[in-house]
Amino acid sequence: MSTSEQPPAEPGSPLPQAPAADASVPRTPTSLSPSRASDFMQCPLLYRFRVIDRLPEKPSAAATRGTLVHAVLERLFDAPAVERTPPRAKALIPGQWDRLLESRPELGELFPEEAEGERGERLAQWLAEAEALVERWFTLEDPTRLEPAERELFVETELPSGLRLRGVIDRVDVAPTGEVRIVDYKTGKAPRPEYSEGALFQMKFYALVVWRLKNVVPRRLQLVYLGSGDVLTYDPVEADLLRVERKLHALWEAIRQATETGDWRPRPTKLCGWCDHRVVCPEFGGTPPVYPLPVVPVRPPAPGGEGLAVGPGPA
């Protein structure tokens, strides 16, 4: 049975493993992750480019540094508690960078050899920045007093509505009393207080998945911002997670309608300057690629009718 065909897990059952995907084949969306939900809320057309068209994106030095730091913090817990020290963590960086390059050779493009010695200097500076982030983590948490129950945990569940949710949690801590804490590392800076709700969306998404899988509401959600040295915490309750569930259902319905009609409208924001897809975005004079999925026309209303009907026509 493929992962997409598996029934929802019962509380207490083993958690599923992340399936492999063919990144070259256009597809109809079948599940929702925090990142892709955020993409759609930011810009529906960006969601289309990433999920349906699967357009390539250039590797980013900042995002790759985040991946490297996450790998180091995950692997540090392989060592006995007394050996989880800053020198030990920093010593893991070169090896984890080599592993990243081996699995994703295109990351070597981040440091092209433009002049003799220049690549070495730029790479050394980039690795030093990763070291600084790892060192800062030790001022925010004490790994000698932590024994994570899970690291880089893939979680997936199907809601009663049929909506499948999935994601990867950086760390799960379980107290002797059974209370669960979900921890996520961020290598950027903490948002201003007025934007904290958006930052917590991802964590509430994870909390909802864990609740539906294990029938346990996590006691605490914790965001560790290594870029600014801040820790943001939130203690959810069932009402919070039910609100998130309703929001995700509404979001999924909007994605379903856009998928059927092919109507993926761009939503210009200041973040457009960071987007890799401006050359094919109509907001910047570009033309999106031909839509690769069947389109269901929007039927005009019947005489005297109101509104527009969206959906398949008669069989």
Contacts in CASP RR format, 6 or more apart in sequence:
PFRMAT RR
TARGET T0000
AUTHOR 0000-0000-0000
METHOD contacts of the structure
MODEL  1
MSTSEQPPAEPGSPLPQAPAADASVPRTPTSLSPSRASDFMQCPLLYRFR
VIDRLPEKPSAAATRGTLVHAVLERLFDAPAVERTPPRAKALIPGQWDRL
LESRPELGELFPEEAEGERGERLAQWLAEAEALVERWFTLEDPTRLEPAE
RELFVETELPSGLRLRGVIDRVDVAPTGEVRIVDYKTGKAPRPEYSEGAL
FQMKFYALVVWRLKNVVPRRLQLVYLGSGDVLTYDPVEADLLRVERKLHA
LWEAIRQATETGDWRPRPTKLCGWCDHRVVCPEFGGTPPVYPLPVVPVRP
PAPGGEGLAVGPGPA
2 19 0 8 1.000
3 16 0 8 1.000
3 17 0 8 1.000
3 19 0 8 1.000
3 156 0 8 1.000
4 19 0 8 1.000
4 30 0 8 1.000
4 31 0 8 1.000
4 164 0 8 1.000
6 16 0 8 1.000
7 158 0 8 1.000
8 157 0 8 1.000
8 158 0 8 1.000
8 159 0 8 1.000
8 212 0 8 1.000
9 15 0 8 1.000
9 16 0 8 1.000
9 156 0 8 1.000
9 157 0 8 1.000
9 213 0 8 1.000
11 213 0 8 1.000
11 214 0 8 1.000
11 215 0 8 1.000
11 216 0 8 1.000
12 213 0 8 1.000
12 214 0 8 1.000
12 215 0 8 1.000
13 213 0 8 1.000
15 153 0 8 1.000
15 154 0 8 1.000
15 155 0 8 1.000
15 156 0 8 1.000
15 213 0 8 1.000
16 154 0 8 1.000
16 155 0 8 1.000
16 156 0 8 1.000
17 154 0 8 1.000
18 154 0 8 1.000
18 156 0 8 1.000
18 166 0 8 1.000
18 168 0 8 1.000
23 54 0 8 1.000
24 54 0 8 1.000
25 54 0 8 1.000
26 52 0 8 1.000
26 53 0 8 1.000
26 54 0 8 1.000
26 292 0 8 1.000
26 293 0 8 1.000
27 51 0 8 1.000
27 52 0 8 1.000
27 54 0 8 1.000
28 52 0 8 1.000
28 259 0 8 1.000
28 293 0 8 1.000
29 36 0 8 1.000
29 51 0 8 1.000
29 52 0 8 1.000
29 255 0 8 1.000
29 256 0 8 1.000
29 259 0 8 1.000
30 164 0 8 1.000
31 156 0 8 1.000
31 163 0 8 1.000
31 164 0 8 1.000
31 165 0 8 1.000
31 166 0 8 1.000
32 163 0 8 1.000
32 164 0 8 1.000
32 165 0 8 1.000
32 166 0 8 1.000
32 248 0 8 1.000
32 251 0 8 1.000
32 252 0 8 1.000
32 255 0 8 1.000
33 165 0 8 1.000
33 166 0 8 1.000
33 167 0 8 1.000
34 167 0 8 1.000
34 201 0 8 1.000
34 202 0 8 1.000
34 205 0 8 1.000
34 206 0 8 1.000
35 202 0 8 1.000
36 47 0 8 1.000
36 50 0 8 1.000
36 51 0 8 1.000
37 201 0 8 1.000
37 205 0 8 1.000
37 248 0 8 1.000
37 251 0 8 1.000
38 201 0 8 1.000
38 202 0 8 1.000
39 46 0 8 1.000
39 47 0 8 1.000
39 50 0 8 1.000
39 51 0 8 1.000
40 46 0 8 1.000
40 47 0 8 1.000
40 251 0 8 1.000
40 254 0 8 1.000
40 255 0 8 1.000
41 251 0 8 1.000
42 267 0 8 1.000
42 269 0 8 1.000
42 271 0 8 1.000
43 266 0 8 1.000
43 267 0 8 1.000
43 268 0 8 1.000
43 269 0 8 1.000
43 271 0 8 1.000
43 272 0 8 1.000
43 275 0 8 1.000
44 254 0 8 1.000
44 258 0 8 1.000
44 264 0 8 1.000
44 265 0 8 1.000
44 266 0 8 1.000
44 267 0 8 1.000
45 264 0 8 1.000
45 265 0 8 1.000
45 266 0 8 1.000
45 267 0 8 1.000
45 277 0 8 1.000
45 281 0 8 1.000
45 288 0 8 1.000
46 266 0 8 1.000
46 275 0 8 1.000
46 277 0 8 1.000
47 255 0 8 1.000
47 264 0 8 1.000
48 258 0 8 1.000
48 262 0 8 1.000
48 264 0 8 1.000
48 288 0 8 1.000
49 55 0 8 1.000
49 277 0 8 1.000
49 280 0 8 1.000
49 288 0 8 1.000
50 57 0 8 1.000
52 259 0 8 1.000
52 291 0 8 1.000
52 292 0 8 1.000
52 293 0 8 1.000
53 288 0 8 1.000
53 289 0 8 1.000
53 292 0 8 1.000
55 276 0 8 1.000
55 277 0 8 1.000
55 280 0 8 1.000
55 289 0 8 1.000
56 276 0 8 1.000
57 276 0 8 1.000
57 277 0 8 1.000
58 109 0 8 1.000
58 276 0 8 1.000
59 104 0 8 1.000
59 106 0 8 1.000
59 107 0 8 1.000
59 108 0 8 1.000
59 109 0 8 1.000
59 110 0 8 1.000
61 110 0 8 1.000
61 126 0 8 1.000
62 187 0 8 1.000
64 100 0 8 1.000
64 107 0 8 1.000
64 110 0 8 1.000
65 126 0 8 1.000
65 129 0 8 1.000
65 130 0 8 1.000
65 133 0 8 1.000
65 187 0 8 1.000
66 130 0 8 1.000
66 133 0 8 1.000
66 187 0 8 1.000
67 100 0 8 1.000
68 93 0 8 1.000
68 96 0 8 1.000
68 97 0 8 1.000
68 100 0 8 1.000
68 130 0 8 1.000
69 130 0 8 1.000
69 133 0 8 1.000
69 134 0 8 1.000
69 185 0 8 1.000
69 187 0 8 1.000
69 226 0 8 1.000
70 152 0 8 1.000
70 170 0 8 1.000
70 185 0 8 1.000
71 96 0 8 1.000
71 99 0 8 1.000
71 100 0 8 1.000
72 89 0 8 1.000
72 92 0 8 1.000
72 93 0 8 1.000
72 96 0 8 1.000
72 130 0 8 1.000
72 134 0 8 1.000
73 89 0 8 1.000
73 134 0 8 1.000
73 137 0 8 1.000
73 170 0 8 1.000
73 185 0 8 1.000
74 151 0 8 1.000
74 152 0 8 1.000
74 170 0 8 1.000
75 92 0 8 1.000
75 96 0 8 1.000
76 84 0 8 1.000
76 88 0 8 1.000
76 89 0 8 1.000
76 92 0 8 1.000
76 143 0 8 1.000
77 84 0 8 1.000
77 143 0 8 1.000
77 146 0 8 1.000
77 147 0 8 1.000
77 148 0 8 1.000
77 151 0 8 1.000
79 88 0 8 1.000
81 143 0 8 1.000
81 144 0 8 1.000
81 145 0 8 1.000
81 147 0 8 1.000
82 144 0 8 1.000
84 143 0 8 1.000
84 144 0 8 1.000
85 138 0 8 1.000
86 134 0 8 1.000
86 135 0 8 1.000
86 138 0 8 1.000
89 134 0 8 1.000
89 135 0 8 1.000
89 137 0 8 1.000
89 138 0 8 1.000
90 131 0 8 1.000
90 134 0 8 1.000
90 135 0 8 1.000
93 127 0 8 1.000
93 130 0 8 1.000
93 131 0 8 1.000
93 134 0 8 1.000
94 127 0 8 1.000
97 127 0 8 1.000
100 107 0 8 1.000
101 107 0 8 1.000
101 108 0 8 1.000
110 126 0 8 1.000
111 119 0 8 1.000
111 120 0 8 1.000
111 122 0 8 1.000
111 123 0 8 1.000
111 126 0 8 1.000
112 119 0 8 1.000
113 119 0 8 1.000
133 187 0 8 1.000
133 226 0 8 1.000
133 227 0 8 1.000
134 226 0 8 1.000
136 226 0 8 1.000
136 227 0 8 1.000
136 229 0 8 1.000
137 185 0 8 1.000
137 224 0 8 1.000
137 226 0 8 1.000
139 229 0 8 1.000
140 224 0 8 1.000
140 226 0 8 1.000
140 229 0 8 1.000
140 231 0 8 1.000
141 224 0 8 1.000
146 173 0 8 1.000
147 173 0 8 1.000
148 171 0 8 1.000
148 172 0 8 1.000
148 173 0 8 1.000
149 172 0 8 1.000
149 173 0 8 1.000
149 174 0 8 1.000
150 169 0 8 1.000
150 171 0 8 1.000
150 172 0 8 1.000
151 170 0 8 1.000
151 171 0 8 1.000
151 172 0 8 1.000
152 168 0 8 1.000
152 169 0 8 1.000
152 170 0 8 1.000
153 168 0 8 1.000
153 169 0 8 1.000
153 171 0 8 1.000
153 172 0 8 1.000
154 166 0 8 1.000
154 167 0 8 1.000
154 168 0 8 1.000
155 166 0 8 1.000
155 167 0 8 1.000
155 168 0 8 1.000
155 169 0 8 1.000
155 206 0 8 1.000
155 209 0 8 1.000
155 210 0 8 1.000
155 213 0 8 1.000
156 164 0 8 1.000
156 165 0 8 1.000
156 166 0 8 1.000
156 167 0 8 1.000
156 209 0 8 1.000
157 164 0 8 1.000
157 165 0 8 1.000
157 166 0 8 1.000
157 209 0 8 1.000
157 212 0 8 1.000
157 213 0 8 1.000
158 164 0 8 1.000
158 165 0 8 1.000
159 165 0 8 1.000
159 212 0 8 1.000
159 245 0 8 1.000
159 249 0 8 1.000
161 249 0 8 1.000
163 248 0 8 1.000
163 249 0 8 1.000
163 252 0 8 1.000
165 205 0 8 1.000
165 208 0 8 1.000
165 209 0 8 1.000
165 212 0 8 1.000
165 248 0 8 1.000
166 209 0 8 1.000
167 205 0 8 1.000
167 206 0 8 1.000
167 209 0 8 1.000
169 182 0 8 1.000
169 183 0 8 1.000
169 184 0 8 1.000
169 206 0 8 1.000
169 210 0 8 1.000
170 183 0 8 1.000
170 184 0 8 1.000
170 185 0 8 1.000
171 182 0 8 1.000
171 183 0 8 1.000
171 184 0 8 1.000
171 185 0 8 1.000
172 180 0 8 1.000
172 181 0 8 1.000
172 182 0 8 1.000
172 183 0 8 1.000
172 210 0 8 1.000
173 180 0 8 1.000
173 181 0 8 1.000
173 183 0 8 1.000
174 180 0 8 1.000
174 181 0 8 1.000
175 181 0 8 1.000
175 219 0 8 1.000
178 216 0 8 1.000
179 218 0 8 1.000
179 219 0 8 1.000
179 220 0 8 1.000
180 210 0 8 1.000
180 214 0 8 1.000
180 216 0 8 1.000
180 218 0 8 1.000
180 219 0 8 1.000
181 218 0 8 1.000
181 219 0 8 1.000
181 220 0 8 1.000
181 221 0 8 1.000
181 222 0 8 1.000
182 203 0 8 1.000
182 206 0 8 1.000
182 207 0 8 1.000
182 210 0 8 1.000
182 218 0 8 1.000
182 220 0 8 1.000
182 221 0 8 1.000
182 222 0 8 1.000
183 222 0 8 1.000
183 223 0 8 1.000
183 224 0 8 1.000
184 202 0 8 1.000
184 203 0 8 1.000
184 206 0 8 1.000
184 222 0 8 1.000
184 223 0 8 1.000
184 224 0 8 1.000
185 224 0 8 1.000
185 226 0 8 1.000
186 223 0 8 1.000
186 224 0 8 1.000
186 225 0 8 1.000
186 226 0 8 1.000
186 227 0 8 1.000
187 226 0 8 1.000
187 227 0 8 1.000
188 225 0 8 1.000
188 226 0 8 1.000
188 227 0 8 1.000
188 228 0 8 1.000
189 225 0 8 1.000
189 227 0 8 1.000
189 228 0 8 1.000
189 230 0 8 1.000
190 199 0 8 1.000
190 223 0 8 1.000
190 225 0 8 1.000
190 228 0 8 1.000
190 229 0 8 1.000
190 230 0 8 1.000
190 232 0 8 1.000
191 198 0 8 1.000
191 199 0 8 1.000
196 232 0 8 1.000
199 223 0 8 1.000
199 232 0 8 1.000
200 221 0 8 1.000
200 223 0 8 1.000
200 232 0 8 1.000
200 234 0 8 1.000
201 244 0 8 1.000
203 221 0 8 1.000
203 222 0 8 1.000
203 223 0 8 1.000
203 234 0 8 1.000
204 221 0 8 1.000
204 234 0 8 1.000
204 236 0 8 1.000
204 240 0 8 1.000
204 241 0 8 1.000
204 244 0 8 1.000
205 244 0 8 1.000
205 248 0 8 1.000
206 218 0 8 1.000
206 221 0 8 1.000
207 217 0 8 1.000
207 218 0 8 1.000
207 221 0 8 1.000
207 236 0 8 1.000
207 240 0 8 1.000
207 241 0 8 1.000
207 244 0 8 1.000
208 241 0 8 1.000
208 244 0 8 1.000
208 245 0 8 1.000
208 248 0 8 1.000
210 216 0 8 1.000
210 218 0 8 1.000
211 217 0 8 1.000
211 218 0 8 1.000
211 238 0 8 1.000
211 241 0 8 1.000
217 236 0 8 1.000
217 237 0 8 1.000
217 238 0 8 1.000
217 241 0 8 1.000
218 236 0 8 1.000
219 235 0 8 1.000
220 233 0 8 1.000
220 234 0 8 1.000
220 235 0 8 1.000
221 233 0 8 1.000
221 234 0 8 1.000
221 235 0 8 1.000
221 236 0 8 1.000
222 231 0 8 1.000
222 232 0 8 1.000
222 233 0 8 1.000
223 231 0 8 1.000
223 232 0 8 1.000
223 233 0 8 1.000
224 231 0 8 1.000
225 231 0 8 1.000
225 232 0 8 1.000
257 263 0 8 1.000
257 310 0 8 1.000
258 264 0 8 1.000
259 293 0 8 1.000
260 295 0 8 1.000
260 296 0 8 1.000
260 310 0 8 1.000
260 311 0 8 1.000
260 312 0 8 1.000
261 295 0 8 1.000
261 296 0 8 1.000
261 297 0 8 1.000
261 298 0 8 1.000
261 310 0 8 1.000
262 291 0 8 1.000
262 293 0 8 1.000
262 295 0 8 1.000
264 288 0 8 1.000
266 281 0 8 1.000
266 282 0 8 1.000
266 283 0 8 1.000
268 283 0 8 1.000
272 278 0 8 1.000
272 281 0 8 1.000
272 283 0 8 1.000
272 284 0 8 1.000
275 281 0 8 1.000
278 284 0 8 1.000
278 286 0 8 1.000
279 286 0 8 1.000
280 286 0 8 1.000
280 287 0 8 1.000
280 288 0 8 1.000
280 289 0 8 1.000
281 288 0 8 1.000
282 288 0 8 1.000
296 310 0 8 1.000
296 311 0 8 1.000
296 312 0 8 1.000
296 313 0 8 1.000
298 308 0 8 1.000
298 309 0 8 1.000
298 310 0 8 1.000
298 311 0 8 1.000
299 308 0 8 1.000
299 309 0 8 1.000
299 311 0 8 1.000
299 313 0 8 1.000
300 308 0 8 1.000
301 307 0 8 1.000
301 308 0 8 1.000
301 309 0 8 1.000
END
